[in-house]
Amino acid sequence: MHIHKYEKIWLTFGIGCLIVFLTVVGVSAFAAGQQPPSCLTTIDPEKVDTTPPFDQPGLVKKGKNEYELNIVVAAFSFTPNAIEIPKGAKVTINVTSKDVIHGFEIPGTNVNMMVEPGYVNSLTMTFDKPGEYTILCNEYCGAGHHMMTARIKVVE
Amino acid sequence: MAKPEWTKSATTIRQTKKEKEPALGGTLASVFLLGFFIIFAWVSVYFLFLHRL
């Protein structure tokens, strides 16, 4: 089969790019442990208010500089909706929904998850920069979706 | 009479073959323009993610 010289060049280039991209993603996922923030922990969405840790949502100290932030998400609010976090804290955020699918995004950071009823989604984030952060719902969830926000304050 | 005609047609075939090689310079340029754009976009997003870790 005759293949034009240029075709050989761009086929090699394309296949090479694919290999490089998949290697980077594969190493991140399997060697560096970058996993999606969901899918393993389940919860009964009707019993969120009585299931620990969501029966007492909020920031819980778990170790030196390690925290757990449990947030219950429901139309159209985050509970709690004003959180203070000490600067430099390594926070594992656990979220779950009581009704429909919501989003949980802190703009300007890597925190961005779906919040699905029946599942607990978790993500660990170190808050190194003091300041105020906004939590947004980024999945359309109903009439009050655009007002669904919460604030995080990172203090010294 | 048959020989010159045969020679002539062979030359014509050779010429047609030469002409049929397509000019792919523009395609190559387009492929690489798009390719470099995709690489630039991918690398930018990846480093943004790493920076925010």
Backbone of each chain as ProteinMPNN parsed JSONL, in Angstrom:
{"seq_chain_A": "MHIHKYEKIWLTFGIGCLIVFLTVVGVSAFAAGQQPPSCLTTIDPEKVDTTPPFDQPGLVKKGKNEYELNIVVAAFSFTPNAIEIPKGAKVTINVTSKDVIHGFEIPGTNVNMMVEPGYVNSLTMTFDKPGEYTILCNEYCGAGHHMMTARIKVVE", "coords_chain_A": {"N_chain_A": [[0.847, -1.195, 0.0], [0.536, 2.166, -0.893], [1.553, 4.939, 0.887], [1.354, 8.361, 1.268], [4.119, 10.554, 1.862], [3.67, 12.745, 3.594], [1.322, 11.936, 4.825], [2.249, 9.825, 6.372], [3.774, 11.276, 8.17], [1.815, 12.84, 9.585], [0.219, 10.863, 10.626], [1.96, 9.513, 12.351], [2.481, 11.615, 14.127], [-0.111, 12.086, 15.18], [-0.769, 9.589, 16.385], [1.349, 9.428, 18.149], [0.806, 11.658, 19.848], [-1.584, 10.771, 21.01], [-0.654, 8.548, 22.439], [1.091, 9.822, 24.259], [-0.72, 11.541, 25.69], [-2.524, 9.657, 26.818], [-0.744, 8.193, 28.381], [0.086, 10.105, 30.276], [-2.378, 10.649, 31.563], [-2.954, 8.066, 32.45], [-0.783, 7.489, 34.2], [-1.227, 9.522, 36.097], [-3.681, 8.629, 37.11], [-3.323, 5.893, 37.974], [-0.792, 5.677, 39.191], [-0.295, 8.107, 40.546], [-2.64, 8.401, 41.845], [-4.901, 10.009, 41.192], [-8.179, 10.249, 41.367], [-11.671, 10.058, 40.356], [-14.143, 12.03, 42.181], [-16.065, 10.297, 43.337], [-18.448, 7.581, 43.634], [-17.924, 5.26, 45.231], [-18.857, 5.291, 47.914], [-21.992, 4.848, 49.365], [-25.29, 6.045, 50.303], [-28.429, 6.242, 52.001], [-30.656, 8.322, 50.499], [-32.939, 9.322, 51.705], [-32.486, 9.211, 54.345], [-30.514, 10.954, 55.083], [-30.333, 12.993, 57.026], [-30.174, 11.611, 59.404], [-28.024, 10.014, 59.242], [-24.69, 9.456, 60.151], [-21.758, 11.029, 58.739], [-23.492, 13.078, 58.312], [-25.573, 13.831, 59.91], [-24.695, 15.699, 61.618], [-23.695, 18.155, 60.129], [-20.769, 19.95, 58.978], [-17.548, 21.391, 59.851], [-15.057, 19.194, 60.899], [-12.476, 18.39, 63.106], [-9.834, 16.249, 62.38], [-7.259, 15.497, 62.755], [-3.832, 16.613, 63.26], [-3.9, 19.558, 61.716], [-5.592, 18.414, 59.887], [-8.734, 18.068, 58.445], [-12.294, 17.368, 58.252], [-14.88, 18.111, 56.116], [-18.203, 18.119, 56.176], [-20.943, 18.308, 54.147], [-24.327, 18.879, 53.581], [-26.346, 18.766, 50.795], [-29.104, 20.256, 49.304], [-32.07, 21.138, 47.469], [-32.626, 24.508, 47.836], [-29.894, 24.799, 48.775], [-26.774, 24.806, 50.633], [-25.698, 23.029, 53.452], [-23.593, 23.282, 56.196], [-23.748, 26.856, 55.354], [-21.88, 28.807, 55.682], [-18.586, 28.745, 56.249], [-15.68, 28.43, 58.209], [-12.28, 28.04, 57.719], [-9.101, 27.091, 58.904], [-6.029, 28.513, 57.737], [-3.99, 26.672, 55.483], [-4.992, 24.222, 56.098], [-5.685, 20.783, 55.594], [-8.301, 19.628, 53.956], [-10.852, 17.271, 53.81], [-13.51, 17.054, 51.793], [-16.781, 16.041, 52.133], [-19.695, 15.342, 50.434], [-23.244, 15.091, 49.996], [-26.441, 14.541, 48.428], [-29.858, 15.401, 49.123], [-31.993, 15.345, 47.501], [-32.189, 16.045, 44.352], [-29.8, 15.872, 41.589], [-26.997, 17.815, 42.225], [-24.46, 20.397, 41.893], [-21.065, 20.912, 42.998], [-18.939, 23.312, 43.335], [-15.921, 25.091, 43.757], [-14.96, 27.951, 42.576], [-11.892, 28.675, 40.891], [-10.377, 26.795, 42.119], [-9.449, 23.273, 42.292], [-11.671, 22.016, 43.163], [-14.477, 20.479, 42.238], [-17.324, 18.88, 41.856], [-19.899, 16.48, 41.128], [-22.968, 16.193, 42.851], [-24.652, 13.584, 43.897], [-27.821, 12.127, 44.66], [-27.878, 9.506, 47.017], [-25.241, 8.884, 46.874], [-21.975, 9.453, 48.294], [-19.81, 11.987, 47.731], [-16.37, 12.673, 47.605], [-13.538, 14.787, 48.174], [-10.221, 15.887, 48.454], [-8.654, 18.786, 49.644], [-6.187, 21.282, 49.982], [-6.19, 24.225, 51.721], [-4.374, 26.812, 51.064], [-4.237, 29.504, 50.554], [-5.284, 32.42, 52.145], [-8.551, 33.913, 52.429], [-11.737, 34.618, 50.85], [-13.91, 32.168, 49.652], [-16.186, 30.965, 47.196], [-18.883, 28.691, 47.162], [-20.472, 26.962, 44.643], [-23.457, 25.796, 43.016], [-23.338, 23.889, 40.222], [-24.92, 22.379, 38.586], [-27.88, 22.346, 36.891], [-30.663, 22.587, 38.948], [-33.211, 23.349, 39.505], [-35.786, 25.889, 40.126], [-34.557, 27.632, 41.956], [-31.892, 27.468, 41.513], [-29.894, 29.328, 40.67], [-29.483, 30.81, 42.926], [-28.17, 29.288, 44.679], [-25.732, 29.086, 46.785], [-22.742, 29.103, 48.829], [-20.411, 30.148, 51.418], [-16.9, 30.033, 51.942], [-14.5, 30.769, 54.325], [-11.17, 31.327, 54.528], [-9.022, 31.497, 57.118], [-6.272, 33.077, 58.874]], "CA_chain_A": [[0.0, 0.0, 0.0], [1.339, 3.38, -0.95], [1.109, 6.039, 1.758], [2.07, 9.608, 0.992], [5.086, 10.883, 2.916], [3.043, 13.643, 4.571], [0.364, 11.16, 5.618], [3.028, 9.1, 7.383], [4.183, 12.24, 9.198], [0.744, 13.227, 10.506], [-0.26, 9.673, 11.354], [2.903, 9.317, 13.463], [2.239, 12.723, 15.049], [-1.389, 11.861, 15.86], [-0.679, 8.409, 17.26], [2.29, 9.81, 19.213], [0.082, 12.51, 20.794], [-2.532, 9.92, 21.736], [0.107, 7.748, 23.412], [1.577, 10.709, 25.332], [-1.866, 11.972, 26.502], [-3.047, 8.534, 27.602], [0.262, 7.839, 29.388], [0.013, 11.097, 31.356], [-3.62, 10.407, 32.304], [-2.83, 6.758, 33.101], [0.14, 7.605, 35.339], [-1.931, 10.311, 37.111], [-4.764, 7.859, 37.72], [-2.953, 4.639, 38.618], [0.414, 5.811, 40.009], [-0.39, 9.261, 41.438], [-3.888, 8.288, 42.595], [-5.939, 10.995, 40.876], [-9.409, 9.506, 41.086], [-12.87, 10.905, 40.387], [-14.538, 12.199, 43.578], [-17.331, 9.662, 43.697], [-18.825, 6.256, 43.16], [-17.729, 4.094, 46.083], [-19.63, 5.348, 49.15], [-23.409, 5.09, 49.114], [-26.063, 6.491, 51.465], [-29.868, 6.319, 51.701], [-30.911, 9.772, 50.389], [-34.057, 9.727, 52.56], [-32.068, 9.187, 55.757], [-29.273, 11.737, 55.201], [-30.336, 13.768, 58.28], [-29.922, 10.77, 60.58], [-26.844, 9.173, 58.987], [-23.414, 10.14, 60.342], [-21.528, 12.258, 59.513], [-24.334, 14.161, 57.8], [-26.54, 14.265, 60.914], [-24.126, 16.922, 62.191], [-22.818, 18.673, 59.082], [-19.862, 21.027, 59.364], [-16.119, 21.107, 59.839], [-14.645, 18.357, 62.023], [-11.022, 18.214, 63.138], [-9.54, 14.814, 62.365], [-5.865, 15.285, 63.122], [-3.108, 17.872, 63.218], [-4.072, 20.24, 60.435], [-6.46, 17.653, 58.98], [-10.141, 18.302, 58.752], [-13.306, 16.793, 57.386], [-15.973, 19.065, 55.963], [-19.372, 17.379, 55.704], [-21.946, 19.261, 53.698], [-25.553, 18.314, 53.019], [-26.805, 19.604, 49.693], [-30.504, 20.025, 48.945], [-32.601, 22.294, 46.746], [-31.562, 25.11, 47.026], [-28.937, 25.296, 49.763], [-25.709, 23.978, 51.2], [-25.712, 23.102, 54.92], [-23.717, 24.712, 56.507], [-23.472, 27.707, 54.195], [-20.776, 29.718, 55.996], [-17.602, 27.853, 56.881], [-14.352, 29.01, 58.439], [-11.243, 27.012, 57.671], [-7.785, 27.669, 59.157], [-5.131, 28.51, 56.578], [-3.072, 25.544, 55.4], [-5.656, 22.981, 56.515], [-5.972, 19.788, 54.57], [-9.713, 19.362, 54.216], [-11.552, 16.311, 52.957], [-14.893, 17.513, 51.687], [-17.754, 14.993, 51.81], [-21.004, 15.937, 50.145], [-24.281, 14.213, 49.469], [-27.657, 15.271, 48.108], [-31.077, 14.828, 49.687], [-33.058, 15.279, 46.494], [-31.8, 15.835, 42.951], [-28.368, 16.046, 41.339], [-26.49, 19.172, 42.339], [-23.025, 20.521, 41.635], [-20.319, 21.513, 44.107], [-17.744, 23.871, 42.72], [-15.297, 26.275, 44.335], [-14.243, 28.515, 41.439], [-10.489, 29.018, 41.122], [-9.693, 25.648, 42.706], [-9.777, 22.023, 41.609], [-12.862, 21.405, 43.757], [-15.597, 20.492, 41.308], [-17.901, 17.537, 41.855], [-21.343, 16.314, 41.069], [-23.514, 15.699, 44.111], [-25.766, 12.731, 43.473], [-28.528, 11.491, 45.765], [-27.525, 8.091, 47.148], [-23.783, 8.719, 46.877], [-21.172, 10.443, 48.997], [-18.659, 12.36, 46.91], [-15.317, 13.218, 48.459], [-12.391, 15.383, 47.498], [-9.342, 16.501, 49.447], [-8.099, 20.053, 49.142], [-5.453, 22.041, 50.995], [-6.459, 25.653, 51.553], [-3.131, 27.513, 51.385], [-4.372, 30.96, 50.399], [-6.394, 32.967, 52.913], [-9.49, 34.697, 51.646], [-13.1, 34.084, 50.795], [-14.202, 31.323, 48.495], [-17.613, 30.737, 47.001], [-19.295, 27.365, 46.71], [-21.564, 27.124, 43.693], [-24.083, 24.62, 42.405], [-23.162, 24.066, 38.772], [-25.811, 21.49, 37.834], [-29.204, 22.953, 37.015], [-31.423, 21.734, 39.864], [-34.573, 23.841, 39.683], [-36.047, 27.327, 40.041], [-33.67, 28.435, 42.813], [-30.513, 27.045, 41.234], [-28.959, 30.452, 40.553], [-29.229, 31.424, 44.235], [-27.629, 28.242, 45.538], [-24.313, 29.339, 47.033], [-22.261, 29.114, 50.221], [-19.105, 30.82, 51.494], [-15.839, 29.484, 52.785], [-13.528, 31.8, 54.685], [-9.903, 30.737, 54.997], [-8.463, 32.508, 58.026], [-4.912, 32.822, 59.376]], "C_chain_A": [[0.884, 1.247, 0.0], [0.762, 4.447, -0.028], [1.987, 7.248, 1.486], [2.961, 9.955, 2.189], [4.459, 11.764, 4.018], [2.052, 12.895, 5.457], [1.069, 10.38, 6.714], [3.384, 10.041, 8.52], [3.023, 12.532, 10.147], [0.123, 12.038, 11.221], [0.635, 9.415, 12.568], [2.665, 10.361, 14.544], [0.961, 12.48, 15.877], [-1.318, 10.705, 16.843], [0.258, 8.7, 18.429], [1.61, 10.652, 20.281], [-0.851, 11.672, 21.653], [-1.81, 9.123, 22.813], [0.571, 8.625, 24.578], [0.42, 11.11, 26.264], [-2.341, 10.836, 27.399], [-2.055, 8.1, 28.677], [0.184, 8.794, 30.569], [-1.23, 10.85, 32.21], [-3.53, 9.087, 33.077], [-1.927, 6.809, 34.316], [-0.529, 8.408, 36.46], [-2.953, 9.45, 37.848], [-4.238, 6.683, 38.54], [-1.708, 4.751, 39.502], [0.28, 6.961, 40.999], [-1.727, 9.307, 42.174], [-4.907, 9.381, 42.36], [-7.205, 10.257, 40.474], [-10.593, 10.457, 41.024], [-13.443, 10.926, 41.807], [-15.782, 11.419, 43.987], [-17.314, 8.168, 43.473], [-18.665, 5.108, 44.145], [-18.61, 4.104, 47.331], [-21.089, 5.648, 48.834], [-24.108, 5.45, 50.419], [-27.536, 6.492, 51.052], [-30.261, 7.795, 51.649], [-32.062, 10.237, 51.277], [-33.649, 9.791, 54.027], [-30.773, 9.968, 55.976], [-29.193, 12.428, 56.551], [-30.046, 12.924, 59.516], [-28.688, 9.884, 60.398], [-25.565, 9.962, 59.264], [-22.574, 10.039, 59.065], [-22.5, 13.376, 59.154], [-25.438, 14.569, 58.778], [-26.031, 15.513, 61.634], [-23.159, 17.528, 61.178], [-21.945, 19.816, 59.585], [-18.427, 20.543, 59.323], [-15.731, 20.31, 61.086], [-13.138, 18.181, 61.967], [-10.703, 16.732, 63.257], [-8.116, 14.508, 62.795], [-5.167, 16.622, 63.083], [-3.192, 18.45, 61.805], [-4.934, 19.469, 59.424], [-7.908, 17.78, 59.401], [-11.039, 17.522, 57.798], [-14.442, 17.795, 57.313], [-17.156, 18.314, 55.366], [-20.478, 18.364, 55.365], [-23.138, 18.516, 53.101], [-26.072, 19.283, 51.959], [-28.254, 19.237, 49.382], [-30.995, 21.267, 48.224], [-33.085, 23.327, 47.762], [-30.513, 25.67, 47.988], [-27.852, 24.28, 50.085], [-25.789, 24.136, 52.715], [-24.419, 22.51, 55.465], [-23.351, 25.575, 55.296], [-22.461, 28.814, 54.488], [-19.763, 28.935, 56.809], [-16.29, 28.603, 57.052], [-13.332, 27.901, 58.507], [-9.906, 27.666, 57.989], [-6.864, 27.5, 57.952], [-4.183, 27.296, 56.626], [-3.703, 24.21, 55.762], [-5.898, 22.064, 55.322], [-7.388, 19.272, 54.832], [-10.262, 18.317, 53.247], [-13.028, 16.688, 52.955], [-15.772, 16.321, 51.302], [-19.092, 15.655, 51.549], [-21.979, 14.85, 49.692], [-25.553, 15.023, 49.276], [-28.87, 14.581, 48.723], [-32.163, 14.678, 48.62], [-32.533, 14.998, 45.081], [-30.279, 15.974, 42.809], [-28.013, 17.528, 41.424], [-25.022, 19.181, 41.925], [-22.368, 21.134, 42.86], [-19.013, 22.013, 43.527], [-17.241, 25.048, 43.533], [-14.463, 26.886, 43.218], [-12.819, 28.921, 41.802], [-9.71, 27.906, 41.801], [-10.045, 24.395, 41.9], [-11.029, 21.362, 42.173], [-14.038, 21.571, 42.799], [-16.156, 19.081, 41.238], [-19.383, 17.606, 41.535], [-21.78, 15.833, 42.445], [-24.763, 14.9, 43.763], [-26.482, 12.154, 44.687], [-28.167, 10.006, 45.818], [-26.032, 7.85, 47.196], [-23.122, 9.799, 47.721], [-19.956, 10.728, 48.113], [-17.626, 13.057, 47.779], [-14.155, 13.747, 47.64], [-11.525, 16.052, 48.561], [-8.652, 17.713, 48.846], [-7.363, 20.748, 50.283], [-5.657, 23.531, 50.72], [-5.246, 26.468, 52.01], [-3.278, 29.031, 51.348], [-5.533, 31.461, 51.229], [-7.306, 33.806, 52.015], [-10.859, 34.06, 51.661], [-13.301, 33.297, 49.506], [-15.706, 31.126, 48.412], [-17.847, 29.285, 46.591], [-20.511, 27.57, 45.802], [-22.163, 25.774, 43.324], [-23.975, 24.818, 40.895], [-23.918, 23.024, 37.944], [-27.201, 22.071, 37.992], [-30.124, 22.049, 37.818], [-32.832, 22.243, 40.106], [-34.633, 25.357, 39.722], [-35.06, 28.168, 40.854], [-32.197, 28.158, 42.58], [-29.51, 28.198, 41.272], [-28.664, 31.106, 41.902], [-28.533, 30.447, 45.186], [-26.116, 28.424, 45.699], [-23.996, 29.183, 48.521], [-20.881, 29.752, 50.21], [-18.153, 30.045, 52.379], [-14.87, 30.611, 53.077], [-12.28, 31.076, 55.181], [-9.191, 31.788, 55.815], [-7.088, 32.077, 58.522], [-4.944, 32.133, 60.744]], "O_chain_A": [[1.834, 1.366, 0.774], [-0.406, 4.814, -0.162], [3.215, 7.154, 1.478], [2.624, 9.696, 3.344], [4.692, 11.55, 5.208], [1.938, 13.159, 6.654], [0.574, 10.277, 7.836], [3.311, 9.667, 9.691], [3.193, 12.485, 11.366], [-0.438, 12.19, 12.306], [0.15, 9.137, 13.664], [2.648, 10.042, 15.733], [0.954, 12.643, 17.097], [-1.751, 10.822, 17.99], [0.005, 8.278, 19.558], [1.796, 10.414, 21.474], [-0.906, 11.838, 22.871], [-2.276, 9.025, 23.948], [0.462, 8.232, 25.739], [0.556, 11.03, 27.485], [-2.538, 11.027, 28.599], [-2.461, 7.686, 29.763], [0.21, 8.367, 31.723], [-1.148, 10.842, 33.439], [-3.975, 9.003, 34.221], [-2.256, 6.238, 35.356], [-0.426, 8.042, 37.631], [-3.075, 9.534, 39.071], [-4.659, 6.492, 39.681], [-1.576, 3.998, 40.467], [0.682, 6.834, 42.155], [-1.927, 10.162, 43.037], [-5.713, 9.661, 43.248], [-7.294, 9.708, 39.376], [-10.531, 11.553, 41.581], [-13.263, 9.969, 42.56], [-16.491, 11.84, 44.901], [-16.28, 7.578, 43.161], [-19.238, 4.044, 43.909], [-19.066, 3.048, 47.769], [-21.386, 6.601, 48.114], [-23.588, 5.195, 51.505], [-27.854, 6.719, 49.884], [-30.203, 8.467, 52.679], [-32.159, 11.426, 51.578], [-34.367, 10.353, 54.854], [-30.025, 9.699, 56.916], [-28.129, 12.461, 57.169], [-29.707, 13.467, 60.567], [-28.344, 9.1, 61.283], [-25.365, 11.027, 58.679], [-22.675, 9.032, 58.364], [-22.354, 14.5, 59.635], [-26.161, 15.532, 58.527], [-26.812, 16.286, 62.188], [-21.943, 17.43, 61.343], [-22.325, 20.553, 60.495], [-18.125, 19.453, 58.837], [-16.047, 20.715, 62.205], [-12.581, 17.862, 60.917], [-11.234, 16.041, 64.127], [-7.807, 13.374, 63.161], [-5.808, 17.656, 62.898], [-2.637, 17.908, 60.85], [-4.996, 19.832, 58.249], [-8.251, 17.616, 60.571], [-10.631, 17.088, 56.721], [-14.914, 18.277, 58.343], [-17.126, 17.918, 54.201], [-20.894, 19.159, 56.207], [-22.986, 17.648, 52.241], [-26.214, 20.479, 52.214], [-28.589, 18.064, 49.218], [-30.398, 22.336, 48.353], [-33.969, 22.97, 48.541], [-30.271, 26.877, 48.011], [-27.992, 23.08, 49.848], [-25.932, 25.252, 53.213], [-24.153, 21.332, 55.225], [-22.732, 25.1, 54.344], [-22.211, 29.666, 53.636], [-20.049, 28.512, 57.929], [-15.846, 29.318, 56.153], [-13.492, 26.939, 59.258], [-9.588, 28.703, 57.407], [-6.91, 26.492, 57.246], [-3.65, 26.951, 57.68], [-3.032, 23.178, 55.739], [-6.255, 22.493, 54.225], [-7.631, 18.566, 55.811], [-10.152, 18.459, 52.029], [-13.699, 16.644, 53.986], [-15.543, 15.673, 50.281], [-19.566, 16.446, 52.365], [-21.594, 13.844, 49.096], [-25.722, 16.075, 49.893], [-28.918, 13.356, 48.836], [-33.141, 13.958, 48.824], [-32.445, 13.842, 44.668], [-29.569, 16.169, 43.795], [-28.638, 18.374, 40.786], [-24.423, 18.142, 41.648], [-23.026, 21.796, 43.663], [-18.096, 21.235, 43.263], [-18.022, 25.902, 43.953], [-13.369, 26.399, 42.934], [-12.571, 29.445, 42.888], [-8.51, 28.048, 42.038], [-10.831, 24.449, 40.954], [-11.416, 20.281, 41.728], [-14.525, 22.681, 42.586], [-15.55, 18.192, 40.641], [-20.023, 18.65, 41.658], [-21.028, 15.135, 43.126], [-25.793, 15.459, 43.387], [-25.833, 11.736, 45.645], [-28.152, 9.33, 44.79], [-25.589, 6.748, 47.517], [-23.634, 10.911, 47.847], [-19.179, 9.829, 47.791], [-17.961, 13.922, 48.589], [-13.834, 13.233, 46.568], [-12.043, 16.708, 49.465], [-8.143, 17.685, 47.725], [-7.854, 20.797, 51.411], [-5.342, 24.029, 49.64], [-5.106, 26.775, 53.194], [-2.542, 29.753, 52.02], [-6.659, 30.994, 51.056], [-6.882, 34.332, 50.986], [-11.111, 33.096, 52.384], [-12.905, 33.726, 48.422], [-16.406, 31.122, 49.424], [-17.107, 28.726, 45.781], [-21.457, 28.271, 46.163], [-21.479, 24.75, 43.319], [-24.47, 25.809, 40.359], [-23.615, 22.805, 36.771], [-27.66, 22.271, 39.117], [-30.355, 20.898, 37.447], [-33.584, 21.615, 40.851], [-33.658, 26.034, 39.396], [-34.761, 29.3, 40.476], [-31.35, 28.572, 43.372], [-28.421, 28.069, 41.83], [-27.706, 31.87, 42.021], [-28.335, 30.754, 46.361], [-25.33, 27.978, 44.864], [-24.899, 29.137, 49.357], [-20.251, 29.888, 49.161], [-18.531, 29.484, 53.408], [-14.463, 31.333, 52.167], [-12.338, 30.306, 56.14], [-8.8, 32.835, 55.299], [-6.775, 30.888, 58.586], [-3.892, 31.844, 61.315]]}, "seq_chain_B": "MAKPEWTKSATTIRQTKKEKEPALGGTLASVFLLGFFIIFAWVSVYFLFLHRL", "coords_chain_B": {"N_chain_B": [[4.392, -0.353, -36.211], [2.891, -0.84, -34.086], [4.703, -0.725, -31.976], [5.748, 2.03, -31.534], [3.349, 3.142, -30.654], [2.842, 1.745, -28.353], [5.02, 2.527, -26.795], [4.401, 5.202, -26.559], [1.987, 5.147, -25.147], [2.858, 4.056, -22.741], [4.5, 6.045, -21.759], [2.59, 7.99, -21.364], [1.095, 6.79, -19.364], [3.009, 6.765, -17.319], [3.32, 9.467, -16.992], [0.764, 10.204, -16.129], [0.687, 8.866, -13.722], [2.612, 10.255, -12.289], [1.366, 12.724, -12.128], [-0.771, 12.083, -10.58], [0.027, 11.907, -7.923], [-0.908, 13.373, -5.028], [-1.035, 16.846, -4.009], [-0.211, 17.56, -0.877], [0.63, 19.462, 0.854], [-0.734, 21.683, 1.982], [-2.673, 20.382, 3.455], [-1.069, 19.066, 5.313], [-0.028, 21.268, 6.689], [-2.422, 22.284, 7.798], [-3.205, 20.139, 9.432], [-1.112, 20.138, 11.306], [-1.368, 22.701, 12.397], [-3.867, 22.493, 13.702], [-3.227, 20.337, 15.334], [-1.147, 21.378, 16.989], [-2.604, 23.323, 18.274], [-4.422, 21.762, 19.733], [-2.622, 20.383, 21.402], [-1.532, 22.554, 22.8], [-3.844, 23.496, 24.135], [-4.503, 21.248, 25.694], [-2.18, 20.873, 27.28], [-2.134, 23.343, 28.631], [-4.5, 23.213, 30.202], [-3.9, 20.98, 31.749], [-1.625, 21.81, 33.196], [-2.756, 23.928, 34.571], [-4.492, 22.538, 36.244], [-2.563, 21.05, 37.75], [-1.226, 23.163, 38.965], [-3.163, 24.115, 40.677], [-3.438, 22.142, 42.541]], "CA_chain_B": [[3.37, 0.628, -35.869], [2.416, -1.116, -32.729], [5.721, -0.39, -30.969], [5.706, 3.427, -31.093], [2.104, 3.418, -29.927], [2.99, 1.168, -27.009], [5.936, 3.417, -26.076], [3.688, 6.436, -26.271], [1.002, 4.959, -24.077], [3.589, 3.833, -21.48], [4.907, 7.37, -21.269], [1.388, 8.667, -20.874], [0.755, 6.2, -18.056], [3.982, 7.236, -16.34], [3.019, 10.878, -16.716], [-0.461, 10.27, -15.333], [1.041, 8.424, -12.361], [3.313, 11.36, -11.644], [0.4, 13.785, -11.854], [-1.769, 11.651, -9.593], [0.548, 12.135, -6.564], [-1.616, 14.586, -4.622], [-0.276, 17.874, -3.294], [-0.799, 17.534, 0.466], [1.327, 20.439, 1.702], [-1.725, 22.468, 2.725], [-3.294, 19.489, 4.442], [-0.068, 18.863, 6.378], [0.003, 22.497, 7.493], [-3.671, 22.364, 8.582], [-3.162, 19.106, 10.464], [-0.195, 20.547, 12.374], [-1.95, 23.856, 13.09], [-4.882, 21.959, 14.615], [-2.524, 19.497, 16.302], [-0.459, 22.195, 17.987], [-3.636, 23.977, 19.082], [-4.929, 20.76, 20.679], [-1.569, 20.164, 22.395], [-1.457, 23.76, 23.634], [-5.022, 23.516, 25.01], [-4.396, 20.12, 26.642], [-1.089, 21.14, 28.233], [-2.548, 24.466, 29.477], [-5.48, 22.744, 31.185], [-3.222, 20.043, 32.644], [-0.782, 22.558, 34.124], [-3.664, 24.676, 35.447], [-4.915, 21.551, 37.247], [-1.432, 20.768, 38.64], [-0.949, 24.382, 39.714], [-4.196, 24.308, 41.704], [-3.481, 20.998, 43.458]], "C_chain_B": [[2.887, 0.43, -34.431], [3.402, -0.623, -31.68], [5.689, 1.084, -30.515], [4.447, 3.743, -30.272], [2.205, 2.932, -28.469], [3.864, 2.08, -26.132], [5.191, 4.678, -25.633], [2.729, 6.259, -25.083], [1.696, 4.733, -22.721], [4.02, 5.166, -20.876], [3.709, 8.098, -20.676], [1.015, 8.147, -19.482], [1.693, 6.728, -16.978], [3.674, 8.686, -15.945], [1.787, 11.009, -15.821], [-0.161, 9.897, -13.887], [1.702, 9.556, -11.587], [2.328, 12.454, -11.25], [-0.551, 13.4, -10.731], [-1.286, 11.82, -8.152], [-0.059, 13.435, -6.047], [-0.708, 15.573, -3.878], [-0.895, 18.031, -1.915], [-0.139, 18.531, 1.416], [0.371, 21.228, 2.578], [-2.377, 21.639, 3.815], [-2.355, 19.286, 5.623], [-0.04, 20.083, 7.305], [-1.241, 22.584, 8.371], [-3.655, 21.371, 9.73], [-2.272, 19.559, 11.62], [-0.705, 21.779, 13.125], [-2.95, 23.372, 14.13], [-4.219, 21.144, 15.724], [-1.854, 20.321, 17.385], [-1.463, 22.93, 18.87], [-4.161, 23.002, 20.142], [-3.895, 20.514, 21.783], [-1.484, 21.344, 23.354], [-2.617, 23.773, 24.636], [-4.9, 22.442, 26.091], [-3.353, 20.414, 27.723], [-1.476, 22.287, 29.17], [-3.481, 23.986, 30.574], [-4.803, 21.829, 32.202], [-2.364, 20.793, 33.665], [-1.604, 23.434, 35.056], [-4.127, 23.762, 36.578], [-3.79, 21.283, 38.244], [-1.135, 21.958, 39.538], [-1.916, 24.545, 40.879], [-4.247, 23.167, 42.706], [-3.118, 21.41, 44.886]], "O_chain_B": [[2.542, 1.361, -33.704], [2.996, -0.157, -30.615], [5.616, 1.379, -29.322], [4.494, 4.518, -29.317], [1.746, 3.575, -27.525], [3.562, 2.374, -24.975], [5.33, 5.147, -24.503], [2.668, 7.079, -24.167], [1.191, 5.161, -21.683], [3.922, 5.39, -19.669], [3.804, 8.736, -19.627], [0.676, 8.902, -18.571], [1.265, 7.091, -15.882], [3.749, 9.078, -14.78], [1.764, 11.808, -14.885], [-0.673, 10.512, -12.951], [1.41, 9.793, -10.415], [2.438, 13.041, -10.173], [-1.074, 14.258, -10.02], [-2.11, 11.871, -7.239], [0.247, 14.503, -6.578], [0.251, 15.182, -3.212], [-1.99, 18.579, -1.791], [-0.324, 18.458, 2.631], [0.623, 21.424, 3.767], [-2.606, 22.105, 4.931], [-2.774, 19.326, 6.78], [-0.03, 19.953, 8.529], [-1.143, 22.917, 9.552], [-4.037, 21.697, 10.854], [-2.633, 19.386, 12.784], [-0.507, 21.9, 14.334], [-2.898, 23.78, 15.29], [-4.592, 21.241, 16.893], [-1.973, 20.007, 18.569], [-1.22, 23.14, 20.059], [-4.326, 23.371, 21.304], [-4.247, 20.444, 22.96], [-1.378, 21.164, 24.567], [-2.418, 24.024, 25.824], [-5.165, 22.703, 27.265], [-3.604, 20.232, 28.915], [-1.188, 22.229, 30.366], [-3.283, 24.311, 31.745], [-5.106, 21.898, 33.393], [-2.368, 20.461, 34.85], [-1.21, 23.665, 36.199], [-4.151, 24.171, 37.739], [-4.025, 21.285, 39.453], [-0.83, 21.796, 40.72], [-1.544, 25.048, 41.939], [-5.039, 23.224, 43.646], [-3.105, 20.57, 45.786]]}, "name": "protein", "num_of_chains": 2, "seq": "MHIHKYEKIWLTFGIGCLIVFLTVVGVSAFAAGQQPPSCLTTIDPEKVDTTPPFDQPGLVKKGKNEYELNIVVAAFSFTPNAIEIPKGAKVTINVTSKDVIHGFEIPGTNVNMMVEPGYVNSLTMTFDKPGEYTILCNEYCGAGHHMMTARIKVVEMAKPEWTKSATTIRQTKKEKEPALGGTLASVFLLGFFIIFAWVSVYFLFLHRL"}
